């Protein structure tokens, strides 16, 4: 199996005002760089979406991210 040269990521396009909609996120194609020394490349096979993430998408969640993470 060869090294992947491109990937897909889901990015936050806008903070939801009420409910999360398809326009809340956008799909982006990205170039994958070769890992450097003492780095590894991880392929995600399963992704869990937790209800707490709804709060992280809010403006208040942004402040939590700045101060606690």
N, C-alpha and C positions, 0 to 999 in steps of 0.2 A: 504494500500500500504506500503510495507516494504522499508527500507532504502537501496539505491543502494550500492553495494560493488565494482563495477567496472564501468569504463567509457571509452570513446574514445575521444582522442584529435587529432587535426591536427597540426603538428609542421613544422616549416620551416626547410627543409633539406639542402637547398643551396640557396644562393642569386642568383636570375635570372641574366643571362648575357645580354639577350635581352628580350625575351618573357617568360612569366610564362608557365611552362610545368608541366605535372604530376610529374616529378621527383623533382620539386621545393619543394614539400611538402611530408610529410610521415604521415601515420596514426599510432597512438600509442594507445595501451590499457593501462589503468592506474587503480590503486586501489584508491577508494574513501574513505577518512578518515571520521569518524564521526565528525561533527562540534563540536568545543569546546564551552566553556561558552562564551556567547555574540557573537557567530558566527552563520551564517545561511548557508544552502546549497541551491544554485539556479540551477534550471534546465533550460537550454537554449532550447527554442522551435523554434525560428527563428533567423537567422543570416544574417546580411546585409554585403555585400562586396562593399565598396566604391572605386571609381576609384583612389582616393588619396592614397589608400593603396599600389598601385604600387610603388610610391615614397618611402614609408616606408620600402619596401623590398630592396631597393638599399643600397649601402654602405653609401651614403649621408644621407639616411633616418635613418641609424643606429646612425649617429652623432646627428641628430635632437632628436632622442629618448634619448640619453645620456644627452643632454644639456637642453631640454625643458620639459621632462616628468618625 
